[in-house]
Amino acid sequence: MTTIAPPAADPITSPKRRSRFALAALAAGSLILLAGCTGSAQADDDATPQNGGTLKVAYDVDPTCLDGQQAGQNVTLNITRQITDSLTDQDPKTGEIKPWLAKSWDVSDDAKTFTFHLRDGVKFQDGTDFTSASVKENFDAIKELGAKATIGQSYIDGLTSITTPDAQTVTFDFDKSNAQFLQATSTMNLGFYSSKTLKQTPEQRCTGDNLVGTGAFSLDSVVHNKAITLKRNDDYDWASSLAAHDGPAYLDGIEFSIVPEASVRNGSLLSGQVDVDTSVQSQDEKTLDAQGLTIVSRPNPGVVYNLVPKVTSKIAGDKAVRKALVKGIDREQLTTVISDHQAPATSVLAKSTPQYEDLSDLLAYDPAGAKKLLDDAGWKEGADGIRAKDGKKLTTTLTYWQDAPFLELVQQQLREIGFDLQLEKKTIAEVTAVQAEGNEDFTFGNLTRSDADILRNYFGADEQNSNSRKPGEVDKVFADTTETLDEDKRQADFTKATKLILDEGYSIPIVELTGIVGTGTNVHDFAFEASSRYQLHDTWLDGEQ
């Protein structure tokens, strides 16, 4: 049994903490600050935090579902993180799991049993106590959500029982080793709601009606497609051990407004009508920089933006085609069209993922090698430059909803090897409908998590199985990753799995997804947590814009 507890000088119960962890630590964890920007959103040891003010945040899309146990979109989870707390927290610099609502925990050597010892005095925003019964009630609710909680379900796969021997102790038992579960307890998808909230239907919870958590902010009002407002929880006194201060948040509240037009968000930030633009466009970065505003960014950990082949299709089912696409993309050339804050993929995993290893040598641009693979597989170049085999042209249509202008350059690059990639941008709902039909050769997207287990979840034949393939060698390696608590062994296994994924062409990595945020000069300590979502407990305003 492995026991994990806070250090002797327990950071949870220590006096007021002014470690200025928020962005200083992130600087070593892939945080990128635009050159020349003054540190308005950075930690400033000479500045004294001020209480008060409402942080005005502009979003580009509406969070259609506000329930973090159900939804996986960043726009939802950035709000949910402020409302709900987790059993643990994760250091965005080191990837270490740290105390939060649990002050310590024990993990069995076979990673089947996890026991958490909870903090005293934690309450939900409706005044009810947070106890081991609350933990059990929430996890039972996640199980009952079924497919509506796809991410949470993947974290607790194999959970056989939850026992609560006393109010401050809760034990999870799994029928198989589940080494990833400890990190999962730091995520928003396993955050906690009050009993009253859990009694609502999933649809009611999505609307945001009476979502009650234990977080530093409570939900005040929701007007979809317009604004979501939060207010400070004045009774909050159980911040994460990673927080820079104890007690309630500095901000009086947060207002998330929905502003789809990039030009309007940019203008509002420049004029001081909003304090934060959560989706800065690359063409606006220099303008904000010239005005002395700060841009903060951090790559989303997990699976990068990639093309994912469905091996059941005639085109994507050809391994030679898949491997040719890996070789046929000049990722360094993509730097000419992506933001200075983004980076070409150097693996299937982003650099901010704790178990990341640079595999850029396996992604080297090799158009001659790509053409040879296609030639040898019988894909012959036609008069129009597009290849064909047995009367089937090497052409496919990719539907996507993301803001991904780099896909047009990828389209041009792949055409040079004889592959015709047609691009069709649609709404999220339209793309979901197309994918539900199951007729696509390739899908496009990413998946965020600050643990490499996201590979198993995304590509595992018994998980999401994004490739629609039968179990194979890579699944045996995935199984190994869940059985050990040794981080060095886990990293080695994940690297082995990633190499197999690339060798089989199950993923064609392109670029890392990066959250690019513009902040006003009055904003201090705007921070990202380990999964690159916002953590605003330590954020404060100095009253000047």
N, C-alpha and C positions, 0 to 999 in steps of 0.2 A: 504494500500500500504506500503510495506516494502522498505525502502531506505537504500542502502549500499554504503558507501563512504570510501575513505582512511582516516586514522587518521589525526589529525591536522598537524603534521609534516609529510607531504606527502612523503612516501618513493620513489615515482616515480620521484619527482622533487628535492629531497634532494641532497646535494653534494655527492661526491664519497663515496660509501658504502663499508666498509671492515668488514662486520659482520661475514664473513667466515661462512655463513649459510650452504653452500653446503653439506658437509658431517657431520658437527657437529650436525646439526638438525636431520639428518637421523639416527644418532646413537640411538636416542630415538624412531625412527620410524621403527624399525626392521632391520636397517643396521647391518650387522655382519662383523667384521674384524677378520681375522684369528689371533689367539693368537700368540704373538711373532713378528708380522710384524711391522716394523717401518712405520710411517705415510707418506709415499711418496705420496699417493693419498688422504690423509686426509687433512683437514684444519690445517694449521700451522701458529699460530699467530705471530711467530718470523720470518717467511719467507716473503720476498717482492715479489709479483707477477712480472713476467717478460713478456714483449711483444715479440712475434716472435716464429718462429718454426712451423713445420707441425706435427701434432699428427698423428702417423701411427697406424691405428686400423685394426686388423685382424678379419674378419668374417669367419664363417664356411660355410655359404650358401649365394647364390646370391639373392639379392632382385629383384625378377622377375618383380615386378611393383613398381616404385618409387613414385607413387602418393599416398600420405597419405589420401586423401579423398576417395580413392578406396580400399586401402589395409589395412589389420589389423595385418600383421605379424610384430613381433618385429624388424626384420632386416630392414624393410622399415621405420617403425615409428621412429627408432633411428636416421635415416638420416633426415627424414621429420622434426623432432623436431628442427633441427639446421637451416632449411631453412624457416620454417613458424612459425609465432607467433599465439597466440590465444586471444580471448577477455579477458579471465581471466586466472589465474594460480591457482594451488592448492598446499597448504603447505603440503609437504610429511610427516611432523611431526604431524600436528594436523588435517589434512583433510580440513582445512578452505579454502574457495575460496577467492582469492586475486586479486587486480587490475593488469592488463597488458595493452592490447590495449584499454580496457575500464577502465576509471579512477573511475567510479562508476556505479551503476545500481539500478533500482527500480523493485520490484516484487510485483504483486498484491496478496492480501491475499488468493485468490483462486488458485494461481499458474498458471494462464492462460495467463497473460500478463507480459512480461519482456522487460524493456526499458534500453538500455545501452547508456552511455554518453562517447564518444570516446575521446582519447587523441589528442591533436593538433600535427602537424608536422611529423606524421608517413608517410613513403613512402615505396613503393615497390622497389625492387632492380633495376628496370628499370627506376626509377626516378618518376614514377607516384604516385599521392597522394592516401593514404588509407583513405577512407571516409565511411560514412554510406552506400553510393551507392555500395562500394566494398563489404561490409558485405552482403547486399541484393543479389548482383550478385553471390557471392560464395554460399550462401544458396540455391538460385534458381538452381545453377549448381549441387549441391549435390542432390536436388530433381530430376533433370533431369537424373542423373546417374542411378537412380533406383536401381536395384539389384546389380549393380557394386559397390554401396556404402552402403552395408548392414548395417554396424555399424552406419554410419551417419544417414541413414534413420530411424533407431530405436530411435535415439536421438530426431528427429524432427517429430515424428509421431503425427499427429493431428494439424500440423502447418497450419493455415488458411491464415495468411497474414503477410507481413513484410512491415512496413512503415518507411519512412525516412523524418521526418519533417524538418530537416536541415542536414548539412554535418557531424555534430558530434553526431547526435542522431538517434538511430535505435530501433524500437519496434517490438517485435515478439508477435503475438496473436495465441493462441491455442484453439481448440474447446473443450478441456477438460483439467483438471488439469495435470500439467507436472512438478512436483517438481524436477525431476532429471535433467532438462534442464540446470540449472545454472552450475552444475558440468560438464555437457557435453561440455559447452563452453570453458573449459580448455584443451580439448583433441586435439590431432593432427588431428583426423578425421574431425574436424571442424576448421582446420587451413585455412589460406587465401592465395590465388594466385592472380596475376595480371590479368587484362582483357585479355591480350594477351595469357596467359596460358590457361584461361578458354575457349578461342575460339578453342583450339585444340580438336581433338577427344580423347575419353578416352584411346584409344590404343596409341596415340602419347604421352599422358601424362605419361602413364606407362613406356615408354622408358626412361623418364627423360629428353627428349628434351625440352629445354626452360621452365623448371619449375621455375617460378619467384615468390618468396614470400617476406615477410617483415623481415625475420629472420636475425640473427647475421652472418650467413654464406650463401653464394650463391652457386648454383651448377656450377661447373667448367667443368667437363668432366665425361662421363659415358662409360665404356667398360664392358658390362655385362660379368659375370663370371671371371672378372679380377680385376677391381678397379673402385671406384667412388671417385672423388676428389671434395672438397669444398674449397672455398676461403673466406677470411674474408670480410664482408660488412663494409667498412671503414666509411660509413655514419650512421651506426647503433647508435641510441641514444634513444631507447625506450624499454630498458630491463624491464623484469617483476619486480614488487615490491619485489619479493623474491630474486632477483639477488644480488650478493655480491659486484658488482661494476656497475657504469654507463658507458655508451659509448660502443665502439666496443669491440669485444672479444679480449682476449690476443693473441690467436693463429693466425698465418698467414693463416693457413688452416688445413684441415683434409683429410687424405687419408684412405678410407675404402678399403682394399684389400680382395679378396676372397681366403681363404686358407682352403680347406675342411679337410685336414689331421691334426688331433689334435697334432701329434708328431711334425709336421713342425711348427705349430703355437707356441707350447711350446718352441721349439728350437730357433725360431726367437725372442721370447720375452726374453729368457735367453741371447741371443747374442746381443740384442739391435737393431736388424733389424726392429722390430716393438715395439711400446710403449704400446700397449694394446691388449690383447687376450680376445675377448668377450665371449669365450665359453671354459673355463678351465675345463678339465676333472678331476674327483675326484682323479684319480691315479697320477695326476701331481701336486696336491696342495702342498704336502710335499716337492717336489723338488723346487718349486718356493719359498716356505717359507724358505727353507734352504739357498737359494741364496739371501735372504733379500728382495725379491720382495713382493709387497702387493697384497692381494686378497680382493676385495670389493664385497659385494653381498647385495641383497635386494629381499625378496619374492615378486613375482608379485601379486598385489592385484586382487581381483575378485575370480572367481571360480577356485578351485584347480584342479590338475590332478585327474580325476575321471572316473569311468566307468558309462556310461549313458545308461540305458536299454530302448529299444523300446518296449513299452507295447503292441504293436500289434502282437508281436511274441509269439509263444507258450511257450517258456522258460522264456523270460523276462516279459511276460505278467502275470506270476504267482507272486503275491505279496510275497508269502512265499519264493520264490527263491531270489527275490530282497533283502528282509530283511535278509535272511541267508547270502548273500554275504557281507552285511554291517558288520555282526557279525563275519564272517569267515576270516577277514583280521587282522593279528597281526601287526598293524602299528608301534608299538615300535620296533619290530624286523627288520623293514625296515631300521632302522638307521644303521644297519650293512652293508648295500649295497649302501646307498645314501651318498652324500657329507656331510661333517661336516657343510656346509652352508645351507643344506636343512633340512626340518623338516617334520615329518608325519603330515597328515591333522588332524586338530582338529575341523573342521567344513566343510561345503561345501565352505565357504569363507576362504580365506587366512588371516593370522593375520594382514597383512598390509592394509586390507580394512577398511576404517573408521568405518563402522557399524558392524564390526566383533564382535562376542561373542563366547567364548570358549564353544563348545558343545561336548567335547571329551568324556564325559560320555555316550553320545548316540552312540559313535563309539567304545566302549569297546570291546576287543577281547573276544568272547564267543563261542568257537567252539561247545560246548555241546548244547547251545541254538540254534545255526545254524542247527545242525543235527536234533534237535527236530522239528524245523519249517519244515524241509524237510520231515521228517518222517510223521508228521501230515498231510502234503499236499499230501502224497501218493508217494513221490519220494523215492523208495526203493534201497538200496545199492546192487550192483551186485557183482559177483565173482571178478571182477577186481577193486572193490572199487568205481566205478563210478555208480551213481544212475540212475534210469530210472523210467518212469511212462507211462503207456499205450503204451509200446513199444518204447517210445521216450527217448533216453539217454540224460542225463544232460550234454551235451557237446556243445560248441560253439567255433567259430573261431573269434578272435579279430584282425583286421588289424589296424596298426598304423604306423606312420612315425617318431615319436619323439625319441630322445635319452632317453630311459626309461628302463635302465637295471633292475630296481626294479620290473618290471612286471614279471620277471622270478621267483622271490621269491613269489610274489602274486599268481602266477600259482601253485607253490608248496603248499602254504597254503590252497588254495581253493580245491585242490585235496584231502586234508585231510578230508574235509567235504563231499566229493563225487561229486564235481563239476569239470568237465574237461574243462579248459580254454586253448585252442590252440592259440598260438601267431604267427602272420605272419607280419613281418615288411616289408613295401613297401615304395615307394617314395610318396611324397605328391600327385602327380598327380594320382598315382595308387589308393591311399586311397580315394581320392575324387571321382574317378570313381566307386569304390566299394560302397561308401556311396550313390552315386546318384541312384544306383539300388534299395536301400531301403530294402534290404533283411537281414541286419545284426540284430542280437539280441542285441548287445551292441556296442557303439562307445566309443572312448577314447580321452580325450583331456582336455583342460582348456580354460578359456576365461578371458582376463585381462581387468579390469577397476577399478579405484579407487573410486568406489561407489557401494553399494550393489544392485543397480538397475540392475546390471548385472544378478542377479538371475531371475528377471522378463524377461529380454531379452533372457536368455538361456533356461529357463524352462517354461515360460508362454505359455499357449495353443494358445494364439493369437499372439505370437511373433515367436521365432525360433522353439519353441515346440520340443525340442530335444528328448523328450520321445514319440512323435507321439501319444499323448493322447487327450482325450476329456476334455473340461473345467471342473474344479472341485473347491473344497474349497480353494486350495492354490491360485487360480487365483483371488478370491475375496479379499484375503489378499494382493496380488500384487497390486490390484486396490487401496487399501487403502494407499499404500506407495507413490503413485503418487499425492495424494490429499492434503498432509500436508507438510508445510515448517518447522514444529517442528522436530528438529533432534532427540530428545529423543523418540518421537512418531514413527518416521521413523525407528529408530533402533529396537524398540519393535516390530514393524510390520515385519521387515525383519527377526528378530529372530523367530517369530511365523511362518513365511513362511519357514524358513530353517528347523525348527522342523517338519513341515508337509512334506517337501521334503524327509527328512530322514525316517520319519515314513512310508511313502509310498514306500520307496526304489527307488525314482526317481533318486537318485544320490548315487554312492558308492565311497566316497572320499578316496584318497590314500595318495598322498604327495603334498606339496606345490611346485609349479614351482618357482625356484629361479635363477635369473641371476647371474652368477659367473664370475667375470671379474678379470683378472690379469693385473697389471700395472707395468711399469718400475719405477725405483727409481727416474727418472727425471719428473714423472707426478705428478702434484698437483691439488687438487680440482676436480678430476673426480667425477661427481655427478649424482645421479639418481633423476628424478622428481617423482611426486606422483604415476604415473602409472609404475614406475620402468624402464622407458626408460631414455636414457642419456640426460643430460642437460649440454652442454659444453661451454656455454658463459663465465663461470668463470674459466675454466680449463686452466692451463698454464704449460710450460716446463721450467726447470731450466738449460737445456743445458748439464746435466750430466746424464749418463745412467749407 
